[in-house]
Amino acid sequence: MSALEVDQSGEIGHVHHSQRQFLLDFMNHIKSSGYLLFSYPMPDQERGSGWMMFLYERIPEEIINSFEA
């Protein structure tokens, strides 16, 4: 299984993973932490494989790391 890739370097962040369910679980994790501005996972058209979602607000590293733990 590939690692969760989170890039928040731009105005709109994005998250990538090879499995849709992994991103759905991540989405539920950030939602339960009070962060609600994100897209639903969609096929990663740019890379040609895997899944991605957008983040419309900055998610603290602690929240991201607590999911990966």
LUMKOL-594676 format. One line per 2 residues: number of its first residue (from 1); for each residue x negated, y, z of N, C-alpha, C, O. Coordinates in nm, 4 decimals. Example, Ala and Ser with C-alpha at 12.3 -4.5 7.8 and 13.67 -1.06 7.14 Angstrom:
BEGIN
1	-1.3190,-0.5690,0.7800,-1.2300,-0.4500,0.7800,-1.3200,-0.3300,0.7800,-1.4236,-0.3319,0.8465; -1.2850,-0.2250,0.7080,-1.3670,-0.1060,0.7140,-1.2900,0.0030,0.7870,-1.3409,0.1138,0.8039
***
This chain:
BEGIN
1	-0.0845,-0.1178,0.0000,0.0000,0.0000,0.0000,-0.0887,0.1236,0.0000,-0.1873,0.1297,0.0734; -0.0543,0.2209,-0.0811,-0.1318,0.3438,-0.0884,-0.1008,0.4344,0.0310,0.0020,0.4207,0.0974
3	-0.1917,0.5255,0.0551,-0.1744,0.6202,0.1648,-0.0791,0.7319,0.1232,-0.0663,0.7640,0.0051; -0.0138,0.7893,0.2211,0.0717,0.9047,0.1982,-0.0177,1.0232,0.1629,-0.1126,1.0528,0.2355
5	0.0116,1.0911,0.0526,-0.0640,1.2092,0.0109,0.0237,1.3319,0.0295,0.1297,1.3435,-0.0320; -0.0215,1.4239,0.1152,0.0526,1.5473,0.1408,-0.0361,1.6642,0.1010,-0.1488,1.6763,0.1491
7	0.0146,1.7505,0.0130,-0.0581,1.8692,-0.0306,0.0302,1.9905,-0.0033,0.1344,2.0087,-0.0663; -0.0132,2.0730,0.0916,0.0610,2.1946,0.1257,-0.0221,2.3185,0.0946,-0.0072,2.4223,0.1592
9	-0.1095,2.3068,-0.0046,-0.1993,2.4175,-0.0361,-0.1306,2.5295,-0.1138,-0.1789,2.6428,-0.1134; -0.0201,2.5003,-0.1796,0.0511,2.6021,-0.2562,0.1743,2.6518,-0.1831,0.1988,2.6166,-0.0677
11	0.2512,2.7341,-0.2522,0.3747,2.7877,-0.1936,0.4754,2.6762,-0.1667,0.5453,2.6776,-0.0654; 0.4820,2.5801,-0.2580,0.5681,2.4629,-0.2406,0.4781,2.3413,-0.2256,0.3955,2.3133,-0.3125
13	0.4940,2.2693,-0.1154,0.4137,2.1499,-0.0918,0.4703,2.0309,-0.1667,0.5840,2.0337,-0.2138; 0.3898,1.9266,-0.1771,0.4386,1.8034,-0.2383,0.3751,1.6839,-0.1696,0.2646,1.6908,-0.1159
15	0.4495,1.5735,-0.1735,0.4103,1.4494,-0.1080,0.4190,1.3383,-0.2124,0.5133,1.3342,-0.2914; 0.3204,1.2482,-0.2125,0.3172,1.1381,-0.3090,0.2968,1.0059,-0.2362,0.2264,0.9992,-0.1355
17	0.3591,0.9010,-0.2886,0.3372,0.7645,-0.2402,0.3847,0.6682,-0.3476,0.4663,0.7044,-0.4324; 0.3342,0.5470,-0.3444,0.3711,0.4484,-0.4465,0.5108,0.3900,-0.4258,0.5705,0.3376,-0.5199
19	0.5637,0.3986,-0.3024,0.6932,0.3372,-0.2726,0.7977,0.4409,-0.2329,0.7730,0.5255,-0.1470; 0.9133,0.4337,-0.2954,1.0233,0.5263,-0.2658,1.0680,0.5163,-0.1200,1.0905,0.6182,-0.0548
21	1.0807,0.3934,-0.0690,1.1290,0.3752,0.0681,1.0361,0.4420,0.1692,1.0824,0.4944,0.2705; 0.9059,0.4406,0.1427,0.8098,0.5057,0.2313,0.8389,0.6552,0.2400,0.8345,0.7135,0.3483
23	0.8687,0.7178,0.1248,0.9020,0.8608,0.1244,1.0371,0.8868,0.1896,1.0546,0.9894,0.2553; 1.1329,0.7964,0.1729,1.2617,0.8113,0.2421,1.2416,0.8061,0.3928,1.3041,0.8828,0.4661
25	1.1558,0.7172,0.4399,1.1246,0.7094,0.5829,1.0544,0.8361,0.6304,1.0836,0.8864,0.7389; 0.9621,0.8879,0.5495,0.8935,1.0133,0.5827,0.9938,1.1283,0.5884,0.9883,1.2120,0.6785
27	1.0848,1.1316,0.4923,1.1891,1.2342,0.4880,1.2719,1.2301,0.6169,1.2989,1.3346,0.6761; 1.3120,1.1116,0.6604,1.3892,1.0985,0.7839,1.3082,1.1407,0.9061,1.3629,1.1959,1.0016
29	1.1784,1.1145,0.9026,1.0897,1.1537,1.0132,1.0825,1.3064,1.0259,1.0981,1.3605,1.1354; 1.0588,1.3756,0.9139,1.0485,1.5217,0.9235,1.1855,1.5832,0.9537,1.1941,1.6854,1.0219
31	1.2915,1.5215,0.9033,1.4269,1.5702,0.9313,1.4579,1.5585,1.0804,1.5151,1.6501,1.1394; 1.4202,1.4461,1.1410,1.4451,1.4274,1.2849,1.3595,1.5209,1.3706,1.3874,1.5417,1.4886
33	1.2545,1.5770,1.3089,1.1683,1.6729,1.3787,1.2133,1.8168,1.3553,1.1466,1.9106,1.3988; 1.3268,1.8347,1.2864,1.3838,1.9672,1.2684,1.3456,2.0380,1.1398,1.3771,2.1558,1.1231
35	1.2780,1.9687,1.0481,1.2381,2.0294,0.9205,1.3335,1.9796,0.8129,1.3404,1.8597,0.7861; 1.4070,2.0713,0.7513,1.5168,2.0336,0.6634,1.5011,2.0798,0.5187,1.5868,2.0501,0.4354
37	1.3947,2.1508,0.4876,1.3797,2.2064,0.3526,1.2840,2.1204,0.2702,1.1634,2.1447,0.2673; 1.3400,2.0195,0.2033,1.2625,1.9276,0.1204,1.3533,1.8709,0.0123,1.4756,1.8800,0.0220
39	1.2935,1.8127,-0.0896,1.3716,1.7457,-0.1937,1.3791,1.5966,-0.1605,1.3035,1.5457,-0.0778; 1.4709,1.5291,-0.2260,1.4743,1.3838,-0.2162,1.3642,1.3263,-0.3036,1.3274,1.3878,-0.4037
41	1.3099,1.2086,-0.2680,1.2061,1.1477,-0.3517,1.2550,1.1241,-0.4946,1.3710,1.0904,-0.5180; 1.1633,1.1427,-0.5888,1.1936,1.1242,-0.7308,1.0726,1.0585,-0.7961,0.9618,1.0659,-0.7430
43	1.0930,0.9942,-0.9110,0.9775,0.9363,-0.9809,0.8735,1.0437,-1.0120,0.9080,1.1558,-1.0494; 0.7478,1.0085,-0.9964,0.6379,1.1023,-1.0216,0.6093,1.1054,-1.1709,0.5332,1.0233,-1.2221
45	0.6706,1.2003,-1.2403,0.6573,1.2120,-1.3854,0.5155,1.2525,-1.4268,0.4656,1.2080,-1.5302; 0.4517,1.3362,-1.3468,0.3191,1.3862,-1.3830,0.2140,1.2759,-1.3796,0.1289,1.2678,-1.4682
47	0.2198,1.1913,-1.2776,0.1221,1.0829,-1.2650,0.1620,0.9591,-1.3441,0.0776,0.8757,-1.3769; 0.2899,0.9476,-1.3744,0.3364,0.8340,-1.4521,0.3687,0.7102,-1.3715,0.4169,0.6113,-1.4267
49	0.3428,0.7140,-1.2410,0.3789,0.6023,-1.1534,0.3941,0.6557,-1.0120,0.3432,0.7627,-0.9789; 0.4640,0.5806,-0.9300,0.4843,0.6208,-0.7918,0.5989,0.7194,-0.7769,0.6775,0.7410,-0.8691
51	0.6061,0.7779,-0.6593,0.7158,0.8672,-0.6205,0.6604,0.9939,-0.5597,0.5474,0.9959,-0.5108; 0.7401,1.1005,-0.5627,0.6988,1.2276,-0.5031,0.8205,1.3025,-0.4519,0.9339,1.2744,-0.4905
53	0.7945,1.3983,-0.3644,0.8990,1.4874,-0.3144,0.8355,1.6226,-0.2869,0.7145,1.6327,-0.2665; 0.9183,1.7264,-0.2867,0.8714,1.8617,-0.2594,0.9026,1.9004,-0.1160,1.0022,1.8566,-0.0585
55	0.8156,1.9836,-0.0591,0.8357,2.0416,0.0744,0.8515,2.1916,0.0558,0.7618,2.2576,0.0033; 0.9644,2.2456,0.0984,0.9920,2.3885,0.0808,0.9634,2.4695,0.2060,0.9924,2.5891,0.2112
57	0.9071,2.4051,0.3062,0.8556,2.4746,0.4243,0.7341,2.3970,0.4718,0.7218,2.2772,0.4464; 0.6448,2.4657,0.5405,0.5216,2.4029,0.5883,0.5534,2.3078,0.7038,0.6219,2.3451,0.7990
59	0.5033,2.1860,0.6944,0.5210,2.0856,0.7996,0.3903,2.0793,0.8785,0.2844,2.0596,0.8189; 0.3950,2.0955,1.0106,0.2722,2.0892,1.0895,0.2009,1.9538,1.0754,0.2649,1.8493,1.0636
61	0.0688,1.9585,1.0769,-0.0116,1.8368,1.0648,0.0245,1.7336,1.1719,0.0196,1.6132,1.1465; 0.0608,1.7810,1.2916,0.0951,1.6883,1.4003,0.2162,1.6022,1.3626,0.2212,1.4834,1.3948
63	0.3126,1.6626,1.2949,0.4328,1.5896,1.2532,0.3952,1.4873,1.1457,0.4401,1.3727,1.1507; 0.3146,1.5274,1.0505,0.2714,1.4364,0.9448,0.1913,1.3205,1.0042,0.2166,1.2043,0.9725
65	0.0958,1.3522,1.0893,0.0105,1.2487,1.1493,0.0885,1.1556,1.2409,0.0544,1.0378,1.2518; 0.1909,1.2051,1.3060,0.2684,1.1173,1.3938,0.3476,1.0159,1.3128,0.3819,0.9099,1.3652
67	0.3777,1.0450,1.1867,0.4432,0.9477,1.0995,0.3452,0.8406,1.0547,0.3791,0.7223,1.0511; 0.2262,0.8812,1.0213,0.1269,0.7874,0.9698,0.0703,0.6954,1.0766,0.0147,0.5903,1.0447
69	0.0837,0.7331,1.2018,0.0231,0.6551,1.3111,0.0839,0.5180,1.3245,0.0437,0.4409,1.4116
***
